[in-house]
Amino acid sequence: MQKQLCKQRLTAFLNYYDFFTTPEVNKNRFYGALIQIDQYCTHKKIPVIHCPKSPTHIPSWFKFTSGIVDYELGLSQNDNHPFRASYGKSDNAVTKEGNEQIAKKLIEYIDQLLISKDKK
């Protein structure tokens, strides 16, 4: 009985994987979530700082309508970046110096958001 249940679960998983998780479907789910999150933040006037890991993760036809967009901060987790560290050395795979630089930049962005909020 246990063996048959295990086999059924494996079959169900493989069927799900084969029919519902293609690279194209996953990309479209990501794009849909990206659009909806941006629209939600814009509509609710939520102060946002977008830091995509790489410009290539965002489609060329998409432009953020909410908040500040920084394509540099996310690059610090790329393998060839000077601030890259192993997860054994840092919880976010960025060196101490890199985290300090990121913090300084985020503080600048937060200040910008606060100033623009005060002007409204």
C-alpha positions in Angstrom: 0.0 0.0 0.0 2.8 2.5 1.0 4.8 1.6 -2.1 1.8 2.2 -4.4 1.0 5.5 -2.8 4.6 6.6 -3.2 4.5 5.6 -6.9 1.3 7.5 -7.4 2.8 10.6 -5.8 5.8 10.3 -8.0 3.7 9.9 -11.1 1.6 13.0 -10.1 4.7 15.0 -9.6 6.2 14.0 -12.9 3.0 14.8 -14.7 2.8 18.2 -13.0 6.4 18.9 -13.9 6.0 17.8 -17.5 2.8 19.8 -18.2 2.8 22.8 -15.9 6.5 23.9 -15.4 8.1 24.7 -18.7 10.7 27.4 -18.9 8.2 29.5 -21.0 5.4 29.1 -18.4 7.8 30.0 -15.5 9.0 33.1 -17.4 5.4 34.2 -18.0 4.5 33.7 -14.3 7.5 35.8 -13.4 6.5 38.6 -15.8 3.0 38.5 -14.6 4.1 38.8 -10.9 6.6 41.6 -11.9 3.8 43.6 -13.6 1.3 43.1 -10.8 3.8 44.0 -8.0 4.8 47.2 -9.8 1.2 48.2 -10.4 0.2 47.5 -6.8 3.1 49.6 -5.5 2.2 52.4 -7.9 -1.5 52.3 -7.0 -0.9 52.2 -3.2 1.9 54.8 -3.5 4.3 52.5 -1.6 7.9 53.8 -1.6 10.0 51.2 -3.4 13.6 50.6 -4.2 13.9 47.9 -6.9 17.3 46.1 -7.0 17.1 43.4 -9.7 20.0 41.0 -9.6 20.7 41.7 -13.2 19.2 43.9 -16.0 18.8 40.7 -18.0 16.2 39.4 -15.4 13.9 42.3 -16.4 12.4 42.1 -19.9 13.4 45.0 -22.2 9.8 45.9 -22.8 9.1 46.4 -19.1 9.7 49.7 -17.3 9.1 50.1 -13.6 6.4 52.8 -12.8 7.0 52.6 -9.0 9.9 53.8 -6.9 13.6 53.9 -7.6 15.4 51.3 -9.8 19.0 50.4 -9.2 20.6 47.8 -11.4 24.0 48.0 -9.7 23.3 46.8 -6.2 22.0 43.4 -7.3 25.2 42.8 -9.3 27.2 42.4 -6.1 25.9 38.8 -5.8 27.2 37.8 -9.3 30.1 35.4 -9.3 32.7 37.7 -10.8 31.9 40.8 -8.7 34.6 42.0 -6.3 32.1 42.1 -3.4 31.0 38.5 -3.9 31.6 36.1 -1.0 30.5 32.6 -0.2 27.4 31.9 1.8 29.6 30.4 4.4 31.2 33.8 5.0 28.1 36.0 4.6 24.4 35.3 4.7 23.8 37.2 1.5 27.0 36.2 -0.3 28.4 39.8 -0.2 31.5 40.8 1.7 31.5 43.2 4.6 32.7 46.0 2.4 30.1 45.3 -0.2 27.3 45.3 2.5 28.6 48.7 3.7 28.5 50.1 0.2 25.0 48.7 -0.3 23.8 50.2 3.0 25.2 53.6 2.0 23.4 53.5 -1.3 20.2 52.4 0.2 20.3 55.1 2.8 20.7 57.7 0.0 17.7 56.2 -1.8 15.6 56.2 1.4 16.5 59.8 1.9 15.4 60.6 -1.6 12.1 58.9 -1.0 11.6 60.7 2.2 12.4 64.1 0.6 10.0 63.4 -2.3 7.3 62.4 0.2 7.7 65.6 2.2 7.3 67.7 -1.0 3.9 66.2 -1.7 
